[in-house]
Amino acid sequence: MDTVLSSAAKQAVIGPGQPFCIIGERINPTGRKAFQEELRAGDLSRVETDVAQQVAGGAMVLDVNMGAPLADEAELMSRAVRLIQGLTDLPLVIDSSIIEVLDAGLAAYEGKALVNSVTAEDDRLEAILPLVKKYGAAVIGLPNDEEEIPEEPARRVELARKLIDVATRQYGIPLEDIVIDPLAMPVGADTGHGIRTLETIALLRDEFGVNMTLGASNVSFGMPDRHAIGATFLPVAISHGLTSAIMDARSPQIVRAVKAADLLLDRDPWGASWIAAHRAQQAAAQAAAANAAATPGAGAGAGAGAGAGAGAGAGAGAAAQPGP
């Protein structure tokens, strides 16, 4: 079963036989005070940098969240969608808990978007699913309701069943346009959360065959060396049935891990993508070395600066990753 998203010019396909879909998480002001201040002032210039970095990192779809406190989120979402679609042809995820913001983003979007997200709460289903249907979008479903975020995988599946039933029967939304989030919780709070998420993924795959996504950075929240945790968790989750994740596309460690999973699970025929990526990396390194050699006196300084920059970038990524 494939979930097909599109921009005006490009498709992204999420499915068990497809390469794992990397959904870039970075266009999100959560935990980013400077970005929040800029959004309150109506300044979207940082979005351009976020788009460029995620596209360069290998994102296939981009999540867009404009949830800065005291900002006009609906107006910002509409502007951001138009801006991003002028910068890239990647499909988008419209991410907000506010109905008016989802409506504004979907109205501005050219193509078939993914809505992030709807829970199994009755009032949320009644408010969000008509929008999904109206705009012909796909939707991420979260298996929690008014009473709980379930611990037990079986209860999560029960709520996913309710969500799927309401979406397909009452609103005529195709099953392939429902992407379930199995609920990734921080292992720093309870090391049992990881295995419960994996069990949920397997149960959802076996019963419904739906595509799934999750906030990959949620798993490592509060722990040191977060990218190593993400790079280990995602391939295991992919082997259980996870088909996409909202993740840090700027992290080569995590991106390489999911690309290696594609190779090992026979989703990269003849290893063509893996080999092409390796050759591109080699070519870039050779070009950088040649450029350094052609600039007298700049080699050592440039190398030191690049090393410091890479270290700073990795630290900033770990500290400032947007939340769920």
C-alpha positions in Angstrom: 0.0 0.0 0.0 1.5 3.3 -1.1 0.7 6.8 0.2 1.4 9.3 -2.7 2.1 12.9 -1.8 2.8 15.6 -4.4 3.8 19.2 -5.0 2.9 21.0 -8.2 5.8 19.2 -10.0 7.0 16.2 -7.9 5.7 13.1 -6.1 6.9 11.4 -3.0 5.8 7.8 -2.4 5.6 6.3 1.1 5.3 2.5 1.1 6.7 -0.8 2.3 8.4 -1.5 -1.0 9.7 2.1 -1.4 12.9 3.7 -0.1 12.3 5.0 3.4 10.8 8.4 3.3 12.8 11.1 5.1 10.5 13.9 6.3 12.7 16.9 7.3 11.7 18.2 10.7 13.6 21.5 10.8 11.0 24.1 9.7 9.7 24.2 13.3 10.2 27.0 15.9 9.9 24.6 18.9 13.0 25.1 21.1 14.4 27.8 18.8 14.0 31.2 20.5 15.6 33.2 17.7 13.4 31.6 15.1 10.3 32.3 17.3 11.2 36.0 17.6 11.7 36.2 13.8 8.3 34.7 13.2 6.6 37.1 15.6 8.2 39.8 13.5 6.9 38.2 10.3 10.5 37.3 9.2 10.7 34.0 7.2 14.3 34.4 6.1 15.4 31.5 8.3 13.0 29.2 6.5 15.2 29.5 3.3 18.2 28.2 5.2 16.3 25.4 6.8 14.9 24.3 3.4 18.4 24.4 1.8 20.0 22.4 4.5 17.3 19.7 4.6 17.2 19.3 0.8 21.0 19.0 0.8 20.7 16.4 3.5 18.4 14.1 1.6 14.9 15.1 2.7 12.1 13.8 0.5 9.3 15.7 2.1 9.4 18.8 4.4 7.3 19.3 7.6 6.2 22.9 8.0 5.3 24.2 11.5 4.8 27.9 12.3 3.7 27.5 15.9 5.5 30.4 17.6 3.7 31.9 20.6 1.9 35.2 20.0 2.5 35.0 16.3 -0.2 35.0 13.6 0.3 31.3 12.8 -2.4 31.0 10.1 -0.9 34.0 8.1 2.6 32.7 8.6 1.7 29.2 7.5 0.1 30.5 4.3 3.2 32.6 3.6 5.6 29.9 4.5 3.9 27.3 2.2 4.1 29.7 -0.8 7.7 30.6 0.0 8.8 27.0 0.4 7.1 25.9 -2.8 9.1 28.6 -4.6 12.3 27.2 -3.2 11.8 23.5 -3.7 9.5 21.0 -5.4 9.5 18.6 -2.4 6.0 17.8 -1.1 5.0 19.3 2.2 3.5 18.3 5.6 1.2 20.9 7.0 1.8 20.7 10.8 -0.4 22.4 13.3 -2.9 21.6 16.1 -5.0 24.6 15.1 -7.8 24.1 12.6 -7.5 27.5 11.0 -3.8 27.1 10.5 -4.3 23.7 8.8 -7.0 25.3 6.6 -4.7 28.2 5.7 -1.8 26.0 4.8 -3.8 23.6 2.7 -5.5 26.4 0.9 -2.1 27.9 -0.1 -0.6 24.5 -1.0 -0.3 23.3 -4.6 -0.5 19.6 -4.7 -1.4 16.8 -2.3 -0.1 17.5 1.2 0.1 15.4 4.4 -1.7 16.8 7.4 0.1 16.5 10.8 -2.1 15.4 12.6 -5.3 14.1 14.0 -5.8 12.1 17.2 -8.6 9.6 18.0 -10.5 12.2 20.0 -14.0 12.6 18.7 -13.9 16.4 18.5 -10.6 16.4 16.7 -11.8 13.8 14.2 -14.9 15.9 13.5 -12.8 19.0 13.0 -9.8 17.8 11.0 -11.0 15.0 8.8 -13.4 17.2 6.8 -10.4 19.4 5.9 -8.4 16.4 4.8 -11.3 15.3 2.6 -12.0 18.8 1.3 -8.4 19.3 0.1 -7.7 15.7 -1.0 -4.8 15.5 1.5 -3.4 12.5 3.4 -3.3 12.6 7.2 -1.2 11.4 10.1 -3.2 9.7 12.8 -2.2 9.5 16.4 -3.6 6.6 18.5 -4.4 8.6 21.6 -7.7 10.1 22.8 -9.2 12.3 25.5 -8.4 9.8 28.2 -4.8 8.7 27.6 -1.7 8.3 25.6 -1.7 4.5 25.8 1.3 2.6 27.1 0.2 -0.8 25.8 0.6 -1.5 22.1 -2.8 -3.3 21.9 -4.6 -0.2 23.1 -2.7 2.0 20.6 -3.9 -0.4 17.8 -7.4 -0.2 19.2 -7.4 3.6 18.9 -5.8 3.4 15.4 -8.7 1.1 14.4 -11.2 3.7 15.6 -9.4 6.4 13.7 -9.2 4.4 10.5 -12.8 3.4 10.7 -14.1 6.9 11.2 -11.8 8.3 8.4 -12.7 5.6 5.8 -16.4 5.0 6.6 -17.6 8.4 7.7 -15.4 10.7 5.5 -14.5 8.4 2.6 -10.7 9.0 3.1 -8.8 6.1 1.4 -6.9 3.8 3.7 -3.7 4.5 1.7 -4.0 8.2 2.7 -4.0 7.4 6.4 -0.5 7.3 7.9 -0.4 6.1 11.5 2.1 7.4 14.1 2.8 4.4 16.5 3.8 7.0 19.2 7.5 7.2 19.9 8.2 8.2 23.5 11.5 9.1 25.1 13.6 6.2 26.2 15.2 8.6 28.7 11.9 8.5 30.6 11.4 4.8 30.3 13.7 2.4 28.5 10.7 0.2 27.7 9.2 2.9 25.4 11.4 1.8 22.5 10.2 -1.8 22.5 6.6 -0.8 23.0 6.8 1.4 19.9 8.4 -1.4 17.9 5.6 -3.8 19.0 3.0 -1.3 17.9 4.6 -0.8 14.5 4.5 -4.6 13.9 0.9 -4.9 15.0 -0.2 -2.0 12.8 1.6 -3.5 9.8 0.1 -6.9 10.3 -3.5 -5.8 10.9 -3.9 -2.8 8.6 -0.9 -2.7 6.3 -0.9 1.1 6.6 2.1 3.4 6.2 3.6 4.8 9.4 5.6 7.7 10.6 6.9 9.1 13.9 8.9 11.9 15.3 12.3 10.2 15.4 13.9 12.8 17.7 11.3 12.0 20.4 12.9 8.7 21.0 16.3 10.2 22.1 14.9 13.3 23.9 16.8 14.0 27.1 19.6 11.6 26.3 23.2 12.3 25.3 24.5 11.4 21.8 21.0 11.6 20.3 22.0 11.1 16.7 23.6 7.7 17.6 20.3 6.6 19.2 18.3 7.7 16.2 20.7 6.0 13.8 20.2 2.7 15.7 16.4 2.9 16.4 15.3 3.8 12.9 16.7 0.8 11.0 15.2 -1.5 13.6 11.8 0.3 13.3 12.1 0.0 9.5 12.5 -3.7 9.7 9.3 -3.9 11.8 7.3 -1.9 9.2 8.0 1.8 9.7 7.9 3.5 6.3 8.7 7.2 7.0 9.9 9.4 9.9 9.9 13.1 10.7 13.6 13.4 11.4 16.7 15.6 11.2 17.8 15.4 7.6 20.8 17.5 8.5 22.3 14.5 10.3 24.5 12.4 8.0 24.7 9.7 10.7 20.9 9.2 10.8 20.4 9.6 7.0 23.2 7.0 6.2 21.6 4.6 8.7 18.2 4.7 6.9 19.9 4.4 3.5 21.8 1.4 4.8 18.5 -0.1 5.9 17.1 0.4 2.5 20.0 -1.4 1.0 19.8 -4.4 3.4 16.0 -4.7 3.1 16.3 -4.8 -0.8 14.7 -1.4 -1.3 17.8 -0.1 -3.2 18.1 -2.3 -6.3 21.8 -3.3 -6.9 22.8 -0.8 -4.3 22.6 2.0 -6.9 21.6 4.8 -4.5 24.1 3.7 -1.9 27.0 3.6 -4.4 25.9 6.9 -6.0 25.9 8.6 -2.6 29.3 7.2 -1.8 30.8 8.5 -5.1 29.2 11.9 -4.6 30.8 12.1 -1.2 34.2 11.1 -2.5 33.9 13.7 -5.3 33.0 16.4 -2.9 36.0 15.5 -0.6 38.3 15.5 -3.6 37.0 18.9 -4.8 37.5 20.4 -1.3 41.0 19.0 -1.1 41.9 20.4 -4.6 40.4 23.8 -3.6 42.4 23.9 -0.4 45.6 22.9 -2.3 45.1 25.7 -4.8 44.8 28.3 -2.1 48.3 28.9 -0.6 48.4 29.3 3.1 44.7 28.5 3.5 44.8 24.7 3.9 45.5 24.4 7.6 43.3 27.3 8.6 40.5 26.2 6.4 40.7 22.6 7.7 40.7 23.8 11.3 37.8 26.1 10.6 35.8 23.4 8.8 36.4 20.9 11.7 35.3 23.5 14.2 32.2 24.3 12.1 31.3 20.6 11.8 31.6 20.2 15.6 29.5 23.3 16.2 26.9 22.2 13.7 26.5 18.8 15.3 26.1 20.3 18.7 23.6 22.8 17.6 21.6 20.1 15.8 21.4 17.9 18.9 20.5 20.8 21.2 18.0 22.5 18.9 16.0 19.7 17.3 12.3 20.6 17.2 10.1 18.5 19.4 7.2 16.5 18.2 
